[in-house]
């Protein structure tokens, strides 16, 4: 399972120390993903670095390019600039469809879902992310467990030496995965690798 977090661009981008601390806490391998909220999130983080020394700005720029591949994901959330600032939008969107947590530079209303970036502690309950869990071995559960990877991978490779394209049990899981890809990530390239068993004569 992967948890989606909203991080204020100004909160992560205006300090090299904060950026470095936060960015390493996210990624598919960490069980946490940064929501591309708003859609220009990466650009806004870089714009927030304007007051930093050139060397630090360059480090953040390089790290953001890497983060685009495995830490930041687009979930298609709406963002209304006319309604208010980033925090206002994040809280409103959290009420509609909750993030796992919101990370911001401030929390004027004391919202329990908002963590202050400068005071963030990775042991906080909202930063807890289990990296392994049991998944029922049925098509719906298996495809749901892989949903985030299926939605955001540009090249999706299925590897199962025991896959049998003539067995309905195998085809159903594969079909459910492809349905997610078709609806959420239609530009992805998909491959399946399996072993062909032949009978000896």
C-alpha positions as CSV (number, residue, x, y, z in Angstrom):
1,X,0.0,0.0,0.0
2,X,1.2,3.5,-0.8
3,X,0.1,6.6,1.1
4,X,-0.5,10.0,-0.6
5,X,0.9,13.1,1.0
6,X,0.3,16.8,0.1
7,X,3.4,18.9,0.6
8,X,3.4,22.7,0.3
9,X,5.9,23.7,-2.4
10,X,7.1,26.7,-0.3
11,X,7.6,24.5,2.8
12,X,9.8,22.0,1.0
13,X,11.6,24.3,-1.5
14,X,12.7,27.3,0.6
15,X,15.3,25.4,2.7
16,X,17.9,22.9,1.4
17,X,18.0,21.2,4.8
18,X,14.2,20.7,4.9
19,X,14.1,19.6,1.3
20,X,16.8,17.0,1.7
21,X,15.2,15.7,4.9
22,X,11.7,15.4,3.4
23,X,12.5,14.1,-0.1
24,X,14.3,11.0,1.3
25,X,11.2,10.0,3.2
26,X,9.2,9.5,-0.1
27,X,9.2,7.0,-2.9
28,X,7.6,3.7,-3.8
29,X,10.3,2.0,-1.7
30,X,9.2,4.1,1.3
31,X,5.5,3.4,0.9
32,X,4.8,7.2,0.7
33,X,4.1,9.3,-2.4
34,X,4.0,13.1,-2.9
35,X,0.9,14.2,-4.6
36,X,1.5,16.5,-7.5
37,X,-0.8,19.1,-6.0
38,X,-1.2,21.4,-7.7
39,X,-0.4,20.1,-11.2
40,X,2.6,22.5,-11.3
41,X,3.9,21.2,-8.0
42,X,7.5,20.4,-9.3
43,X,7.8,23.9,-10.9
44,X,6.5,25.6,-7.8
45,X,9.0,23.8,-5.6
46,X,11.8,25.0,-7.8
47,X,10.4,28.6,-7.8
48,X,10.4,28.5,-4.0
49,X,14.2,28.0,-4.1
50,X,14.8,31.6,-5.5
51,X,16.3,32.8,-2.2
52,X,18.8,29.9,-1.9
53,X,22.4,29.9,-3.1
54,X,22.9,28.7,-6.7
55,X,24.6,25.5,-5.5
56,X,21.6,24.5,-3.4
57,X,19.2,25.4,-6.1
58,X,21.0,23.1,-8.5
59,X,21.0,20.3,-6.0
60,X,17.2,20.6,-5.6
61,X,16.7,20.9,-9.4
62,X,18.6,17.6,-9.9
63,X,16.7,15.9,-7.0
64,X,13.3,17.0,-8.4
65,X,14.1,15.4,-11.7
66,X,14.8,12.1,-9.9
67,X,11.7,12.6,-7.7
68,X,9.5,12.9,-10.8
69,X,10.3,9.2,-11.6
70,X,9.6,7.6,-8.3
71,X,8.4,10.0,-5.5
72,X,5.9,12.4,-7.1
73,X,2.7,11.1,-8.5
74,X,-0.2,12.8,-10.3
75,X,-3.6,11.8,-8.7
76,X,-5.7,14.2,-10.8
77,X,-6.8,16.3,-7.8
78,X,-8.6,19.6,-8.5
79,X,-6.9,22.9,-7.4
80,X,-8.7,26.2,-7.4
81,X,-6.3,29.2,-7.1
82,X,-9.2,31.6,-6.9
83,X,-10.5,29.9,-3.7
84,X,-7.4,30.6,-1.6
85,X,-3.7,29.7,-0.9
86,X,-2.1,26.3,-1.1
87,X,-3.0,25.3,2.5
88,X,-6.6,26.3,2.0
89,X,-6.8,24.2,-1.1
90,X,-5.1,21.2,0.5
91,X,-7.5,21.2,3.5
92,X,-10.5,21.6,1.3
93,X,-9.4,18.7,-0.9
94,X,-8.5,16.6,2.2
95,X,-12.1,17.0,3.3
96,X,-13.3,15.8,-0.1
97,X,-10.9,13.0,-0.5
98,X,-8.4,12.6,2.3
99,X,-4.6,12.7,1.9
100,X,-2.7,10.5,4.4
101,X,-1.4,13.8,5.7
102,X,-0.7,17.4,4.7
103,X,2.8,18.9,5.2
104,X,2.9,22.7,5.4
105,X,5.0,25.5,6.7
106,X,2.2,26.5,9.1
107,X,-1.0,25.2,10.6
108,X,-2.9,28.3,11.9
109,X,-6.1,26.4,12.7
110,X,-4.4,23.5,14.4
111,X,-5.7,20.9,11.9
112,X,-4.7,17.4,13.1
113,X,-4.0,16.3,9.6
114,X,-1.5,19.0,9.0
115,X,2.2,18.5,9.9
116,X,4.7,21.4,10.2
117,X,7.6,20.7,7.8
118,X,10.2,22.3,10.0
119,X,9.2,20.2,13.0
120,X,8.5,16.9,11.1
121,X,9.4,13.7,13.0
122,X,9.4,10.6,10.9
123,X,8.1,8.7,14.0
124,X,4.9,10.7,14.0
125,X,1.9,8.4,13.5
126,X,0.9,10.1,10.2
127,X,4.4,9.3,8.8
128,X,4.0,5.6,9.6
129,X,3.9,3.6,6.4
130,X,3.9,-0.2,6.4
131,X,6.1,-1.6,3.7
132,X,4.6,-5.1,3.7
133,X,1.2,-6.5,4.2
134,X,-0.9,-9.6,3.3
135,X,-3.0,-9.4,0.1
136,X,-5.8,-11.9,-0.5
137,X,-4.9,-13.9,-3.6
138,X,-7.9,-12.9,-5.8
139,X,-7.9,-10.7,-8.9
140,X,-9.6,-7.6,-7.3
141,X,-7.3,-7.6,-4.2
142,X,-4.1,-8.2,-6.2
143,X,-4.8,-5.5,-8.8
144,X,-5.9,-3.0,-6.0
145,X,-2.6,-3.6,-4.2
146,X,-0.6,-2.7,-7.3
147,X,-2.8,0.2,-8.3
148,X,-0.4,3.1,-7.7
149,X,2.4,1.3,-9.6
150,X,0.1,0.5,-12.4
151,X,-1.1,4.1,-12.6
152,X,2.3,5.8,-12.6
153,X,4.7,3.5,-14.3
154,X,5.7,4.4,-17.9
155,X,6.9,0.8,-18.6
156,X,5.1,-1.9,-16.7
157,X,6.6,-5.4,-16.8
158,X,4.7,-8.4,-15.5
159,X,7.0,-11.3,-14.6
160,X,5.5,-14.7,-13.7
161,X,7.1,-17.9,-14.9
162,X,3.9,-19.8,-14.1
163,X,1.5,-17.5,-15.9
164,X,-0.8,-19.6,-18.1
165,X,-2.7,-17.5,-20.8
166,X,-5.2,-20.4,-21.2
167,X,-6.1,-20.6,-17.5
168,X,-9.0,-18.2,-16.5
169,X,-7.6,-17.9,-13.0
170,X,-4.5,-16.2,-14.3
171,X,-6.2,-14.2,-17.0
172,X,-8.6,-12.5,-14.5
173,X,-5.9,-10.9,-12.5
174,X,-4.1,-9.7,-15.6
175,X,-7.4,-8.3,-17.0
176,X,-8.0,-6.3,-13.8
177,X,-4.5,-4.9,-14.0
178,X,-4.9,-3.9,-17.6
179,X,-8.3,-2.2,-16.8
180,X,-6.5,0.0,-14.3
181,X,-3.8,0.8,-16.8
182,X,-6.3,1.5,-19.6
183,X,-8.3,3.9,-17.5
184,X,-5.6,5.7,-15.5
185,X,-2.3,5.3,-17.4
186,X,-3.1,4.6,-21.1
187,X,0.3,5.7,-22.4
188,X,2.2,3.0,-20.4
189,X,4.0,0.3,-22.3
190,X,3.1,-3.2,-20.9
191,X,5.0,-6.4,-21.2
192,X,4.4,-9.9,-19.7
193,X,7.2,-12.5,-19.3
194,X,6.4,-16.1,-18.6
195,X,7.9,-19.5,-19.2
196,X,6.5,-21.8,-21.8
197,X,6.4,-25.4,-20.6
198,X,6.6,-28.1,-23.3
199,X,5.9,-31.7,-22.7
200,X,8.9,-34.0,-23.4
201,X,8.3,-36.8,-25.8
